Amino acid sequence: MDQADDANLVDEEDACPVCSERNADRLAWLDDEKVECQMCGTVYKPPRGGE
């Protein structure tokens, strides 16, 4: 993975808890608190929220 790819990754603690997806383009905010992983369909609340 090159640096351009790394720039679009969320921090590890904000990754999907099921499949560990970190690509921000695959993690869709549903509201101010919840994210849906586009890879596995998991809806979760990232520890840091929308900061």
A tleap script that builds the chain and sets N, CA, C and O, in Angstrom:
source leaprc.protein.ff14SB
mol = sequence {
  NMET ASP GLN ALA ASP ASP ALA ASN LEU VAL
  ASP GLU GLU ASP ALA CYS PRO VAL CYS SER
  GLU ARG ASN ALA ASP ARG LEU ALA TRP LEU
  ASP ASP GLU LYS VAL GLU CYS GLN MET CYS
  GLY THR VAL TYR LYS PRO PRO ARG GLY GLY
  CGLU
}
set mol.1.N position { 0.852 -1.177 0.000 }
set mol.1.CA position { 0.000 0.000 0.000 }
set mol.1.C position { 0.893 1.234 0.000 }
set mol.1.O position { 1.840 1.318 0.782 }
set mol.2.N position { 0.594 2.194 -0.877 }
set mol.2.CA position { 1.433 3.386 -0.919 }
set mol.2.C position { 0.869 4.483 -0.030 }
set mol.2.O position { -0.195 4.323 0.568 }
set mol.3.N position { 1.591 5.604 0.053 }
set mol.3.CA position { 1.182 6.684 0.952 }
set mol.3.C position { -0.155 7.287 0.550 }
set mol.3.O position { -0.915 7.713 1.420 }
set mol.4.N position { -0.464 7.335 -0.733 }
set mol.4.CA position { -1.751 7.871 -1.176 }
set mol.4.C position { -2.895 7.033 -0.616 }
set mol.4.O position { -3.927 7.579 -0.225 }
set mol.5.N position { -2.722 5.716 -0.572 }
set mol.5.CA position { -3.747 4.847 0.002 }
set mol.5.C position { -3.861 5.057 1.504 }
set mol.5.O position { -4.967 5.073 2.044 }
set mol.6.N position { -2.732 5.219 2.182 }
set mol.6.CA position { -2.717 5.424 3.628 }
set mol.6.C position { -3.466 6.688 4.036 }
set mol.6.O position { -4.045 6.734 5.121 }
set mol.7.N position { -3.465 7.710 3.188 }
set mol.7.CA position { -4.096 8.985 3.518 }
set mol.7.C position { -5.605 8.853 3.687 }
set mol.7.O position { -6.221 9.697 4.339 }
set mol.8.N position { -6.209 7.829 3.124 }
set mol.8.CA position { -7.656 7.662 3.183 }
set mol.8.C position { -8.095 6.645 4.235 }
set mol.8.O position { -9.257 6.239 4.260 }
set mol.9.N position { -7.172 6.237 5.099 }
set mol.9.CA position { -7.505 5.259 6.129 }
set mol.9.C position { -7.872 5.945 7.434 }
set mol.9.O position { -7.233 6.916 7.837 }
set mol.10.N position { -8.913 5.431 8.095 }
set mol.10.CA position { -9.252 5.916 9.430 }
set mol.10.C position { -8.300 5.260 10.428 }
set mol.10.O position { -7.657 4.260 10.109 }
set mol.11.N position { -8.210 5.813 11.620 }
set mol.11.CA position { -7.374 5.218 12.659 }
set mol.11.C position { -7.875 3.813 12.983 }
set mol.11.O position { -9.053 3.504 12.804 }
set mol.12.N position { -6.971 2.978 13.456 }
set mol.12.CA position { -7.323 1.582 13.746 }
set mol.12.C position { -8.483 1.463 14.722 }
set mol.12.O position { -9.315 0.567 14.579 }
set mol.13.N position { -8.556 2.352 15.716 }
set mol.13.CA position { -9.640 2.257 16.703 }
set mol.13.C position { -11.005 2.621 16.106 }
set mol.13.O position { -12.038 2.295 16.691 }
set mol.14.N position { -11.019 3.291 14.950 }
set mol.14.CA position { -12.272 3.656 14.286 }
set mol.14.C position { -12.657 2.684 13.172 }
set mol.14.O position { -13.690 2.865 12.527 }
set mol.15.N position { -11.845 1.665 12.940 }
set mol.15.CA position { -12.107 0.678 11.889 }
set mol.15.C position { -13.332 -0.170 12.240 }
set mol.15.O position { -13.762 -0.211 13.393 }
set mol.16.N position { -13.876 -0.835 11.246 }
set mol.16.CA position { -15.010 -1.736 11.469 }
set mol.16.C position { -14.613 -2.818 12.473 }
set mol.16.O position { -13.577 -3.463 12.309 }
set mol.17.N position { -15.424 -3.020 13.505 }
set mol.17.CA position { -15.089 -4.018 14.525 }
set mol.17.C position { -15.238 -5.470 14.049 }
set mol.17.O position { -14.749 -6.384 14.714 }
set mol.18.N position { -15.896 -5.691 12.925 }
set mol.18.CA position { -16.101 -7.048 12.422 }
set mol.18.C position { -15.044 -7.429 11.386 }
set mol.18.O position { -14.391 -8.464 11.516 }
set mol.19.N position { -14.877 -6.594 10.358 }
set mol.19.CA position { -13.957 -6.950 9.269 }
set mol.19.C position { -12.684 -6.109 9.245 }
set mol.19.O position { -11.810 -6.330 8.407 }
set mol.20.N position { -12.575 -5.151 10.158 }
set mol.20.CA position { -11.387 -4.286 10.290 }
set mol.20.C position { -11.171 -3.347 9.111 }
set mol.20.O position { -10.060 -2.854 8.916 }
set mol.21.N position { -12.213 -3.089 8.322 }
set mol.21.CA position { -12.093 -2.147 7.199 }
set mol.21.C position { -11.723 -0.764 7.729 }
set mol.21.O position { -12.315 -0.285 8.696 }
set mol.22.N position { -10.733 -0.121 7.086 }
set mol.22.CA position { -10.276 1.204 7.507 }
set mol.22.C position { -10.404 2.256 6.413 }
set mol.22.O position { -10.207 3.441 6.683 }
set mol.23.N position { -10.730 1.856 5.187 }
set mol.23.CA position { -10.835 2.801 4.081 }
set mol.23.C position { -12.063 3.688 4.301 }
set mol.23.O position { -13.188 3.195 4.374 }
set mol.24.N position { -11.836 4.996 4.405 }
set mol.24.CA position { -12.921 5.935 4.690 }
set mol.24.C position { -14.012 5.909 3.621 }
set mol.24.O position { -15.167 6.211 3.919 }
set mol.25.N position { -13.668 5.556 2.387 }
set mol.25.CA position { -14.666 5.485 1.317 }
set mol.25.C position { -15.621 4.311 1.496 }
set mol.25.O position { -16.674 4.269 0.860 }
set mol.26.N position { -15.270 3.367 2.344 }
set mol.26.CA position { -16.112 2.186 2.574 }
set mol.26.C position { -16.797 2.221 3.939 }
set mol.26.O position { -17.435 1.249 4.342 }
set mol.27.N position { -16.664 3.337 4.644 }
set mol.27.CA position { -17.297 3.511 5.948 }
set mol.27.C position { -18.220 4.724 5.856 }
set mol.27.O position { -17.754 5.863 5.871 }
set mol.28.N position { -19.512 4.484 5.761 }
set mol.28.CA position { -20.488 5.540 5.505 }
set mol.28.C position { -21.177 5.979 6.795 }
set mol.28.O position { -21.761 5.162 7.507 }
set mol.29.N position { -21.103 7.278 7.086 }
set mol.29.CA position { -21.803 7.819 8.254 }
set mol.29.C position { -23.301 7.776 8.001 }
set mol.29.O position { -23.772 8.247 6.966 }
set mol.30.N position { -24.056 7.209 8.947 }
set mol.30.CA position { -25.514 7.145 8.859 }
set mol.30.C position { -26.149 8.339 9.550 }
set mol.30.O position { -27.195 8.827 9.122 }
set mol.31.N position { -25.524 8.804 10.607 }
set mol.31.CA position { -25.951 9.980 11.353 }
set mol.31.C position { -24.727 10.489 12.103 }
set mol.31.O position { -23.603 10.138 11.743 }
set mol.32.N position { -24.913 11.304 13.130 }
set mol.32.CA position { -23.774 11.872 13.855 }
set mol.32.C position { -23.039 10.866 14.724 }
set mol.32.O position { -21.964 11.175 15.238 }
set mol.33.N position { -23.586 9.675 14.903 }
set mol.33.CA position { -22.980 8.705 15.815 }
set mol.33.C position { -22.629 7.367 15.182 }
set mol.33.O position { -21.693 6.708 15.634 }
set mol.34.N position { -23.350 6.948 14.150 }
set mol.34.CA position { -23.181 5.588 13.628 }
set mol.34.C position { -22.604 5.560 12.216 }
set mol.34.O position { -22.859 6.435 11.389 }
set mol.35.N position { -21.817 4.518 11.981 }
set mol.35.CA position { -21.179 4.286 10.684 }
set mol.35.C position { -21.608 2.910 10.186 }
set mol.35.O position { -21.746 1.976 10.976 }
set mol.36.N position { -21.820 2.784 8.877 }
set mol.36.CA position { -22.086 1.478 8.277 }
set mol.36.C position { -20.903 1.095 7.402 }
set mol.36.O position { -20.491 1.856 6.527 }
set mol.37.N position { -20.362 -0.090 7.647 }
set mol.37.CA position { -19.278 -0.618 6.832 }
set mol.37.C position { -19.872 -1.145 5.534 }
set mol.37.O position { -20.752 -2.006 5.557 }
set mol.38.N position { -19.399 -0.635 4.406 }
set mol.38.CA position { -19.911 -1.051 3.107 }
set mol.38.C position { -19.385 -2.418 2.686 }
set mol.38.O position { -19.899 -3.009 1.737 }
set mol.39.N position { -18.379 -2.924 3.369 }
set mol.39.CA position { -17.816 -4.231 3.033 }
set mol.39.C position { -18.602 -5.376 3.666 }
set mol.39.O position { -18.842 -6.393 3.014 }
set mol.40.N position { -19.008 -5.224 4.937 }
set mol.40.CA position { -19.685 -6.333 5.623 }
set mol.40.C position { -21.081 -5.979 6.134 }
set mol.40.O position { -21.811 -6.860 6.587 }
set mol.41.N position { -21.465 -4.690 6.067 }
set mol.41.CA position { -22.803 -4.283 6.475 }
set mol.41.C position { -22.965 -3.976 7.953 }
set mol.41.O position { -24.067 -3.649 8.394 }
set mol.42.N position { -21.895 -4.074 8.726 }
set mol.42.CA position { -21.967 -3.807 10.159 }
set mol.42.C position { -22.234 -2.329 10.416 }
set mol.42.O position { -21.616 -1.465 9.794 }
set mol.43.N position { -23.156 -2.039 11.333 }
set mol.43.CA position { -23.409 -0.678 11.791 }
set mol.43.C position { -22.819 -0.572 13.183 }
set mol.43.O position { -23.115 -1.393 14.052 }
set mol.44.N position { -21.983 0.439 13.402 }
set mol.44.CA position { -21.311 0.583 14.694 }
set mol.44.C position { -21.062 2.042 15.020 }
set mol.44.O position { -21.151 2.915 14.156 }
set mol.45.N position { -20.749 2.287 16.275 }
set mol.45.CA position { -20.432 3.633 16.746 }
set mol.45.C position { -18.926 3.700 16.993 }
set mol.45.O position { -18.431 3.072 17.929 }
set mol.46.N position { -18.192 4.450 16.171 }
set mol.46.CA position { -16.749 4.568 16.391 }
set mol.46.C position { -16.471 5.197 17.749 }
set mol.46.O position { -17.224 6.067 18.186 }
set mol.47.N position { -15.415 4.780 18.421 }
set mol.47.CA position { -15.111 5.292 19.758 }
set mol.47.C position { -14.970 6.808 19.817 }
set mol.47.O position { -15.327 7.428 20.819 }
set mol.48.N position { -14.450 7.405 18.748 }
set mol.48.CA position { -14.216 8.846 18.767 }
set mol.48.C position { -15.333 9.627 18.100 }
set mol.48.O position { -15.250 10.851 18.005 }
set mol.49.N position { -16.351 8.969 17.646 }
set mol.49.CA position { -17.471 9.653 17.008 }
set mol.49.C position { -17.053 10.396 15.759 }
set mol.49.O position { -16.172 9.931 15.035 }
set mol.50.N position { -17.656 11.530 15.487 }
set mol.50.CA position { -17.384 12.297 14.279 }
set mol.50.C position { -16.293 13.321 14.404 }
set mol.50.O position { -16.282 14.296 13.653 }
set mol.51.N position { -15.370 13.138 15.329 }
set mol.51.CA position { -14.286 14.117 15.515 }
set mol.51.C position { -13.371 14.150 14.331 }
set mol.51.O position { -12.406 14.915 14.317 }
savepdb mol mol.pdb
quit
